[in-house]
Structures are given as C-alpha cells and as structure tokens.
Amino acid sequence: AIKVVNKMEKDHALRNLIGRSKGIFIATSFGRGGVIVGGHGGQGVLLVHRADGHWGEPLFYNFGGVSIGAQAGASGGEAAFILMTPNAVNHFKGNNNFSLDAESGLSVVTYSANSEASWGKGDIVFWSNTKGAYAGATVSASDIDWDSEETKAYYGAPNLTQKGVFNGKFVSPSANKLQSALPNKT
C-alpha cells in the first residue's frame, strides 16, 4: 500500500485531494477483464481520517463482481478509491457485501490531473495505475466485504471488531509507515 501511495503522491493535485479526503481505500491488487460478461476483483486496505486530522488504523477488505454489457479487454494493477464524503466512509462501517457505485447512492468520478472540476463533485474519486486495455464498463467496486481474518491477524487480536478499529481501540505500530506516507487532513 505504501508503494501505491508513493506513486499517487508524485501528482501534487492528487496529494492535496487525499489530504482533503475523509478516507482512502487502496486496492493493492485490482484486476478486471471480459468480453460482454466481465469480472473484477481484488483486495485492499482502508484508512479513515480521524477527527484530529491524522489517519486511523487500517482495515482490510476484499471485493469482486460481475458486469454484463458492451465491454472488452483486461487490465490489472493498483487502484485507489479516495473517499470524499462521510457517506462514502459510512458504506465501510458495519456493512458487508456493499458496492461503491451509483446504485448505492454514491457518485464515483475518475481522477484526471487535468480535470479538477469533475472530481471535485464526487463522493468517491477513483485513481488507477493499471496496465492493459479495458473499454466499456463503468468504474466501481462491488461485493465488498470486510476481511475479518486478515484484519485480526494483522493486529494479533482474535477478539477484534470492525467497530473497535474504527473507534481506535486497536492499534498496530506497523501501520505507522503507511499512515506517515499519507498526507494529513488539510
């Protein structure tokens, strides 16, 4: 995740956007492919800005889904969903099998260094560093599930809860590098 953040921060406007965000879901592995019927999936880590402007502790999620329609190709790499509104963050709190897309009431816009006007209005700004060509499908993440096993293993706490991590009851010193790599709230 730190490598993904380092790539993103090379773009000054993107760094500022992350600093203004409510949170970020970093998909360290993101892929999609298909012809007419497509699929996408991956895994990632979520960090949310705390009230003090610093980053909270990480939580791990998996996602995947199927789409039907005019589409062709394959792509893979890293991606991030920059959560700009409380509503976008709230989808991660206590929900399993949810989506980040228009059907869930969220607006998702694709990041472009040349188009601040469009990404300034989205609940979520999607950034990707994928390789390959994929045309015809909209950007979204669906069937998102909290990976309780991965999160519990990361913290070494079998009694860990998702709410407990969001509320700061569980901490991990190994999160410091990722938290430090991300810009604090501006």
C-alpha positions as CSV (number, residue, x, y, z in Angstrom):
1,A,0.0,0.0,0.0
2,I,2.9,2.3,0.7
3,K,4.2,1.8,-2.8
4,V,0.8,2.8,-4.2
5,V,0.7,5.9,-2.1
6,N,4.2,6.9,-3.2
7,K,3.1,6.6,-6.9
8,M,0.0,8.7,-6.2
9,E,1.9,11.4,-4.3
10,K,4.0,12.2,-7.3
11,D,1.0,14.2,-8.5
12,H,0.7,17.3,-6.3
13,A,-3.0,17.8,-7.0
14,L,-3.7,14.2,-6.1
15,R,-1.7,14.6,-2.9
16,N,-3.9,17.6,-2.0
17,L,-7.0,15.7,-2.8
18,I,-6.0,12.8,-0.5
19,G,-5.3,15.4,2.3
20,R,-8.8,16.8,1.9
21,S,-10.5,13.4,1.9
22,K,-12.4,11.6,4.6
23,G,-10.6,8.3,3.8
24,I,-8.9,6.2,1.2
25,F,-9.4,2.6,0.1
26,I,-6.2,1.4,-1.5
27,A,-6.6,-1.6,-3.7
28,T,-3.2,-3.1,-3.8
29,S,-4.3,-5.7,-6.4
30,F,-7.1,-4.7,-8.8
31,G,-8.0,-6.5,-11.9
32,R,-10.8,-6.8,-14.4
33,G,-11.4,-8.5,-17.7
34,G,-14.0,-9.8,-20.0
35,V,-15.8,-9.8,-23.3
36,I,-19.5,-9.0,-23.0
37,V,-19.6,-10.6,-19.5
38,G,-16.8,-9.2,-17.3
39,G,-15.4,-9.6,-13.8
40,H,-13.3,-7.6,-11.5
41,G,-11.8,-8.1,-8.1
42,G,-9.0,-7.5,-5.7
43,Q,-8.1,-6.7,-2.1
44,G,-7.3,-3.6,-0.3
45,V,-6.8,-1.6,2.8
46,L,-9.0,1.3,4.2
47,L,-7.7,4.2,6.3
48,V,-10.0,7.0,7.5
49,H,-9.1,10.5,8.7
50,R,-9.7,10.8,12.4
51,A,-11.2,14.0,13.9
52,D,-7.7,15.2,14.7
53,G,-6.8,15.2,11.0
54,H,-4.4,12.2,11.3
55,W,-5.0,8.8,9.8
56,G,-6.8,6.0,11.7
57,E,-5.8,2.4,11.8
58,P,-6.1,0.2,8.7
59,L,-8.9,-2.3,8.0
60,F,-8.7,-4.9,5.2
61,Y,-11.4,-5.6,2.6
62,N,-11.9,-7.9,-0.4
63,F,-14.1,-7.1,-3.4
64,G,-15.2,-8.6,-6.7
65,G,-18.1,-8.6,-9.1
66,V,-19.6,-9.3,-12.4
67,S,-20.8,-6.9,-15.1
68,I,-22.7,-7.5,-18.3
69,G,-22.7,-5.2,-21.4
70,A,-20.5,-3.8,-24.1
71,Q,-17.0,-4.3,-22.7
72,A,-13.8,-6.0,-23.8
73,G,-10.2,-6.4,-22.6
74,A,-8.2,-6.9,-19.5
75,S,-6.3,-4.7,-17.1
76,G,-4.6,-5.1,-13.7
77,G,-2.6,-3.2,-11.2
78,E,-3.2,-0.8,-8.3
79,A,-6.1,1.4,-7.7
80,A,-7.5,3.7,-5.0
81,F,-10.9,4.9,-4.1
82,I,-10.5,8.4,-2.4
83,L,-13.5,8.8,-0.1
84,M,-14.5,12.5,-0.2
85,T,-17.8,12.4,1.8
86,P,-18.9,10.9,5.1
87,N,-21.5,8.9,3.2
88,A,-18.7,7.2,1.3
89,V,-16.9,6.3,4.5
90,N,-20.1,5.1,6.1
91,H,-20.5,2.4,3.5
92,F,-17.5,0.7,5.0
93,K,-18.7,0.9,8.6
94,G,-20.5,-2.3,9.6
95,N,-21.5,-3.2,6.0
96,N,-20.6,-6.4,4.2
97,N,-21.4,-7.1,0.6
98,F,-21.8,-3.5,-0.4
99,S,-20.8,-1.5,-3.5
100,L,-19.1,1.8,-4.3
101,D,-21.2,2.9,-7.3
102,A,-24.2,4.9,-8.4
103,E,-26.6,2.2,-7.5
104,S,-25.5,2.5,-3.8
105,G,-26.3,6.3,-4.0
106,L,-22.6,7.3,-4.4
107,S,-21.2,9.3,-7.3
108,V,-17.8,7.9,-8.5
109,V,-15.6,10.0,-10.7
110,T,-12.4,9.1,-12.4
111,Y,-9.3,11.1,-11.4
112,S,-7.6,13.1,-14.1
113,A,-4.8,15.5,-13.4
114,N,-6.4,17.9,-15.9
115,S,-9.9,17.8,-14.6
116,E,-10.3,19.1,-11.1
117,A,-13.8,20.4,-11.9
118,S,-15.2,16.8,-12.3
119,W,-13.5,15.1,-9.4
120,G,-14.4,17.9,-7.0
121,K,-18.0,16.8,-7.1
122,G,-17.8,13.1,-6.5
123,D,-18.4,11.1,-3.3
124,I,-15.5,9.0,-4.5
125,V,-12.6,9.8,-6.7
126,F,-11.2,6.7,-8.5
127,W,-7.4,6.6,-9.3
128,S,-5.7,3.7,-11.0
129,N,-2.3,2.7,-12.2
130,T,-3.5,-0.3,-14.2
131,K,-1.8,-1.9,-17.2
132,G,-3.8,-3.3,-20.1
133,A,-6.8,-2.0,-22.1
134,Y,-10.3,-2.3,-20.9
135,A,-13.2,-0.4,-22.5
136,G,-16.9,-0.2,-22.0
137,A,-17.5,-0.7,-18.3
138,T,-18.1,1.8,-15.6
139,V,-15.7,2.2,-12.6
140,S,-17.0,0.6,-9.4
141,A,-16.1,-1.9,-6.7
142,S,-18.9,-4.3,-5.7
143,D,-19.4,-7.2,-3.4
144,I,-17.0,-5.5,-0.9
145,D,-16.6,-7.5,2.3
146,W,-14.6,-6.7,5.4
147,D,-11.8,-9.3,5.7
148,S,-12.1,-10.0,9.4
149,E,-9.5,-12.8,9.3
150,E,-6.8,-10.7,7.7
151,T,-7.6,-7.7,10.0
152,K,-7.5,-9.9,13.1
153,A,-4.2,-11.5,12.0
154,Y,-2.7,-8.1,11.3
155,Y,-3.5,-6.8,14.8
156,G,-2.9,-10.2,16.5
157,A,-6.3,-9.8,18.2
158,P,-8.8,-12.6,17.8
159,N,-11.5,-10.5,19.6
160,L,-11.1,-7.6,17.3
161,T,-14.2,-5.9,15.8
162,Q,-14.6,-3.7,12.8
163,K,-16.2,-1.0,15.1
164,G,-13.3,-1.3,17.5
165,V,-10.7,-0.5,14.8
166,F,-12.8,2.5,13.6
167,N,-13.0,3.8,17.2
168,G,-9.3,3.4,17.8
169,K,-9.5,0.6,20.3
170,F,-6.9,-1.5,18.3
171,V,-3.6,-0.1,17.1
172,S,-0.6,-1.5,15.3
173,P,2.8,0.1,15.3
174,S,3.4,-1.4,11.8
175,A,0.7,0.9,10.5
176,N,2.9,4.0,11.2
177,K,4.7,3.8,7.9
178,L,1.5,3.8,5.8
179,Q,-0.1,6.5,8.0
180,S,3.0,8.7,7.6
181,A,3.1,8.2,3.9
182,L,-0.4,9.7,3.5
183,P,-0.9,13.4,3.8
184,N,-2.8,14.5,7.0
185,K,-6.0,16.4,6.8
186,T,-5.7,19.9,5.3
